[in-house]
Amino acid sequence: MKKFEVNPLILTGITLCAFAANSFLGRAALGSAQIDPLTYTLVRLLSGAVALVVLLRMQGLGRISGSWAGALALLAYAVFFSLAYVHLATGTGALVLFGLVQLTMMGYAAMKGDVLKGLRLLGALLAVVGLLVLLWPKLQTPDSLLAALSMALSGAAWGAYSLLGRGSKSPLADTAGNFCRAGVLMLLVWAVMYFLAGRGVHIPGVTALQGNVFQKVVWPMPTWGGLLLAVASGALASGMGYALWYRVLPALPATSAATVQLAVPVLATLAGTLMLGEALGVRLIVSMVLTLGGIYWVLNPQKKPASQSVD
């Protein structure tokens, strides 16, 4: 019996939709206050860990691996991601995240001697200008400023995580191990924050204050909808998404693998517009063109055609 194989192009499309779904699911849960960002992060990491371990066992790929450095980078990415989506729109958050991931990796490459020149340098500058065009109005209010900074830190952390994982001989096992470690660390963070909240310490963005004269710190209970969105983000968008990505990656040239990810912020923006009713403003469109176009130039510099000898 002939083995059924799915077209790599179809798998790539599904994978990109899964990556974009992380932004959509996060904004849907956190923007509507269905769950607090710390609980969302905890559920997302733990459900992602379970899904990845199950996939690892099903494929017979052995034990989990990874590192604590990778787990810390993953934890930082996930926490700042959740804090940012309390205030940022889906497309805005996805573009800032993706832009900072790429800029972080470009900066690391430059430090290692891969200096940007010509169109590549122009592309990097365009990407920075695009992010500034998008974020400048948001830097005028404290909540938006903190949200933008949180997503920038999330992108930098994910860039660091990607750099730590380069050259991995077993990416699925490493990712599963990193998710497991990050889930344990997040459980400790959540427990400490919950203990402090119970002692009357207000945690902005997480707890709420009740009362006028004598205010009481309250940790809001998550809704079932918020919990389900967190599980979907961890188990499906993250766990299944990464598993599919590692499956299609060998079929893609290195440059193409980086380039196709330019579609993720676009898909996330469309999801936010169509399913959450978020506005698709001119500023976001212009910023997206500048940022993604600039990154494309960095990844795909125009090369001069080789001169042909005349016999």
Residue pairs with C-beta under 8 A, 6 or more apart in sequence:
8 248
8 251
8 252
11 244
11 247
11 248
12 248
12 252
12 260
14 244
15 241
15 244
15 245
15 248
16 260
16 261
16 263
16 264
16 267
17 267
18 236
18 237
18 238
18 240
18 241
18 244
19 237
19 241
19 245
19 261
19 264
19 267
20 94
20 263
20 264
20 265
20 267
20 268
20 271
21 232
21 233
21 236
21 237
21 241
21 271
22 81
22 233
22 237
22 238
22 241
23 85
23 90
23 91
23 93
23 94
23 97
23 268
23 271
23 272
24 90
24 268
24 271
24 272
24 275
24 276
25 229
25 230
25 232
25 233
25 237
26 40
26 81
26 82
26 85
26 93
26 229
26 233
27 85
27 88
27 89
27 90
27 93
27 272
27 276
28 34
28 229
28 275
28 276
29 35
29 40
29 225
29 226
29 229
29 230
29 233
30 37
30 40
30 82
30 85
30 86
31 85
31 86
31 87
31 89
31 276
33 220
34 222
34 223
34 225
34 226
34 229
35 43
35 222
35 223
35 226
35 227
35 229
35 230
36 205
36 206
36 207
36 219
36 220
36 222
37 79
37 82
37 83
37 85
37 86
37 205
37 206
38 79
38 82
38 186
38 189
38 190
38 193
38 203
38 206
39 190
39 222
39 226
39 230
40 82
40 222
40 226
40 229
40 230
40 233
41 78
41 79
41 81
41 82
41 186
41 190
42 183
42 186
42 187
42 190
43 227
43 230
43 231
43 234
44 78
44 82
44 230
44 231
44 233
44 234
44 238
45 74
45 75
45 78
45 179
45 182
45 183
45 186
45 234
46 183
46 186
46 187
46 234
47 230
47 231
47 233
47 234
47 235
47 239
48 179
48 183
48 233
48 234
48 235
48 238
48 239
49 176
49 179
49 180
49 182
49 183
49 234
50 235
50 239
51 234
51 235
51 236
51 238
51 239
51 240
52 172
52 175
52 176
52 179
52 239
52 242
52 243
53 64
53 176
53 180
55 172
55 176
55 239
55 240
55 243
56 62
56 64
56 172
56 173
56 176
59 172
61 170
61 172
61 173
62 170
62 173
63 173
64 173
64 176
64 177
64 180
65 170
65 173
65 174
65 176
65 177
66 173
66 174
66 175
66 176
66 177
66 178
66 180
66 181
67 164
67 174
67 177
67 178
68 181
69 164
70 161
70 164
70 165
70 174
70 177
70 178
70 181
71 177
71 178
71 179
71 180
71 181
71 182
71 185
72 182
72 185
73 157
73 158
73 160
73 161
73 164
74 157
74 161
74 178
74 179
74 182
75 182
75 185
75 186
75 189
76 153
76 154
76 157
77 154
77 155
77 157
77 158
77 161
78 154
78 182
78 186
79 154
79 186
79 189
80 150
80 151
80 153
80 154
80 157
81 93
81 97
81 150
81 151
81 154
83 146
83 147
83 150
83 205
84 93
84 96
84 147
84 148
84 150
84 151
84 154
85 93
85 147
85 151
86 147
86 205
87 143
87 144
87 146
87 147
88 96
88 144
88 147
88 148
88 151
89 272
89 278
89 279
90 268
90 269
90 271
90 272
90 276
90 278
91 265
91 268
91 269
91 272
91 273
91 278
91 280
91 284
91 288
92 134
92 138
92 284
93 151
93 268
94 264
94 265
94 268
94 269
95 130
95 131
95 134
95 265
95 269
95 284
95 287
95 288
95 291
95 292
96 131
96 134
96 135
96 148
96 151
96 152
96 155
97 151
97 154
97 155
97 158
97 265
98 155
98 261
98 262
98 264
98 265
98 291
98 295
99 127
99 130
99 131
99 155
99 291
99 295
100 131
100 151
100 152
100 154
100 155
100 156
100 158
100 159
101 155
101 156
101 158
101 159
101 162
102 127
102 159
102 295
102 298
103 124
103 127
103 128
103 155
103 159
104 155
104 156
104 158
104 159
104 160
104 163
105 159
105 162
105 163
106 116
106 124
106 298
108 159
108 163
110 116
116 123
116 124
116 298
118 301
119 297
119 301
119 302
120 297
120 298
120 301
122 294
122 297
123 293
123 294
123 295
123 296
123 297
123 298
123 301
124 294
124 298
125 294
126 290
126 291
126 293
126 294
126 297
127 290
127 291
127 292
127 294
127 295
127 298
128 294
129 290
129 294
130 286
130 287
130 288
130 289
130 290
130 291
130 292
130 293
130 294
131 287
131 291
133 283
133 286
133 287
133 290
134 283
134 284
134 287
134 291
135 148
137 283
138 144
138 145
138 147
138 148
139 145
139 148
161 178
165 171
165 174
165 175
168 174
171 242
171 246
172 242
172 243
172 246
175 242
175 246
179 238
179 239
193 203
193 206
194 219
196 203
197 203
197 206
197 207
197 217
197 219
198 219
200 216
200 217
201 217
202 209
202 217
206 219
207 217
207 218
207 219
207 220
208 217
208 218
208 219
208 220
209 215
209 216
209 217
209 218
210 216
210 218
249 257
252 260
255 299
255 300
258 299
259 296
259 299
259 300
262 292
262 295
262 296
265 288
265 291
265 292
266 288
266 292
269 280
269 284
269 288
272 278
273 279
273 280
